[in-house]
Amino acid sequence: MSDALDLIAPANALPIGDGWRALEASAEIVFPYDGSVVATAPVSGAQDSRDALDAAEAARAELAALTTAQRKAILAGITERVRHAAARLEELLILETGKPRVDCRTEVNRTIVTLEATAEEVSRIHGETVPLDLQELGRGMIGYYTRKPAGVVVGIAGFNYPLLLATHKLAPAIAAGCPVIIKPAPNTPLATIELLAIAREVLAAHGVTAAAVQLVNGGPEVGEILVRDPRAAVVSFTGSAKIGHLIAQQAAPRKALLELGSNTGFIVAADADLEAAVDAVLRGGFYANGQACISVQRVVLERPIAEHFTARLVERMSELVVGDPRDAATNVAPVINAASGERIRAMIDRARAAGAVLLTDGPGDAGAAHLAPVVLGDVPADVDVWCEEIFGPVVCLTTVDSVDDAIALVNDSRYGLQAAIYTASLQSAFAAIEQLEVGGVVVNEIPGFRSDIMPYGGVKDSGIGREGPRFAIEEFTVTRMAMIRPQARG
C-alpha cells in the first residue's frame, strides 16, 4: 500500500500498540468510479482489538499527565503535518470514497480547521467554583470542580468523510488527555491510516507513547470488542441509526456519543429568494454524491412558489456535471458501491409506485454505483424515500399551505439532525429556529453548512452528544468535584 500511493504508513501494517503490527489479512480498496483496485489495506482481527485496548489502558496515565502546553503543541504539530500532506490526502480520499475532488478538498480543509480549533481549545479546559454555602453545612467551605480525562476513547467513523470524522474523534481525545482507538469504515481506511501515521510521528517527536493513537480495521466483530469492553470509557460513533442504536446497547452503561443519520428538511417560504433557494438545493442536495447526513433530502415548498421553484430546479439540474471524481469540474460521481446504488434505485422505484413523479431523466443504468441526480415531485410522506435517509443524489419535493405546515411536516420524522429555511421574514426564520426539532437550524444557506467549531449533533434518532472541539473535549472528560473546609470545625 505505501509504495503504490507514496504513503508514510508502513505497508501491510496497522498502528496497534506502540508500533506498527504486520498483518497477513488484507482487503482490496476499490475506486467507486471504475471499480479498479487502488490498494490493499491490512485487516485486523479480534485479538488485535484486545491488544489495542491493553495498550491504550496502559497509556492512560501518561496521556493524562501531559501538560496543557504539551497537548497543544502535539495538536499544532499534527495540524502542520496534515497541511503539508493536504494534496496527498486529497488524492487518497478521491480514490477510496469516490467523492468529487471539490468535496475531498473541502474535507481536508475542514480537517485542518478542526485540528487548529482543537489546539486552541486545549487552553480552555477548566472548571468553576461552586457556592457550597447554599447549604448551612457548607458555610465556610470552598467548592470547585475540574475536568479530568475520561479514559480510553473508541472512535468509529463512517465511509463518507473518513479523514474528517476520524479527526473529530482523535483531536479532542488528545486535547482531553485520552488514548484513542480509531476504527474506520472497512472500505475507506487509507486516509485515516495515514492520519494516524502523521500523528504518531508527531507524538514521537514529543516523547509520547505511540499507543496514544491506534487504529484497527475490519468488520463489525472488530469494533464490537472495542465497544463492549469496560475499559472503553467513551465510544464516539458516526454512522447509521441502526448501527448507532446497537452500539449504544453494547456500550451501556458507559458513554456513547452518536452522530447518526437524518432526512434533512429544507423549507422554502413564499417570500424566499427563489433563485438562491434553487441554487442551495443544487449545492446542498448533491455534494459528496448525496452521501452526507445533512444533504438536502426533503424540500417543503409553500404553495404560491411551488410551481416556479420546481420548474427552475429541474431547468438548472443540467448545471450539475456528472463524471469522474478526479476531474475538478465534476459535481456528482458514483456512490460508494453497487449495493448502495441498488438500494437507492429501489427506494426511487417504491416512491414512484406510490405516486411520486420523476422530474428528471432518472438514475440511469450505466452501472450499479452510477446514479444520475434525481428530483422527485409530489412525494408521499409515508414512503421510505421521504421517511428514511436516502444517502444518495436524490431530492424529494412536496407542497404545503404555510410555513407552520412546513415546520410540522419536517418535524414529522424520527430524525432531527439539521434543517434549513429560506425566507425573507424574521418571523418565519425564528419560528423555524424555535420550533424545528433538530440539532441545528440554518437560515438562507444550505443545511449542509456545518461549522466545525459549533456544537454539532442531533436529537431523536439522529443521535446524542455533540461534536466540535470544545464540546467534544467536554464529552471526553469527566468533572471532578473538590470540597474543602479550610480548617477543622470547633
Secondary structure, DSSP 8 states (H G I E B T S, - for coil): -HHHHT-SS-TTEEEETTEEEE-S-EEEEE-TTT--EEEEEE---HHHHHHHHHHHHHHHHHHHT--HHHHHHHHHHHHHHHHHTHHHHHHHHHHHH---HHHHHHHHHHHHHHHHHHHHHGGG---EEE-GGGSGGGTT-EEEEEEEE-SEEEEE--SSSHHHHHHHHHHHHHHHT--EEEE--TTS-HHHHHHHHHHHHHHHHTT--GGGEEE---SHHHHHHHHH-TTEEEEEEES-HHHHHHHHHHHTTSEEEEE-----EEEE-TTS-HHHHHHHHHHHHHGGGG-STTS--EEEEEHHHHHHHHHHHHHHGGGS-BS-TTSTT-SB---S-HHHHHHHHHHHHHHHHTT-EE-SS-S-SSBTTB---EEEES--TTSHHHHS---SSEEEEEEESSHHHHHHHHHSSS--SEEEEE-S-HHHHHHHHHH--SSEEEESS-TT---TTS-B--SGGGEES-BSHHHHHHHTEEEEEEEE-SS---
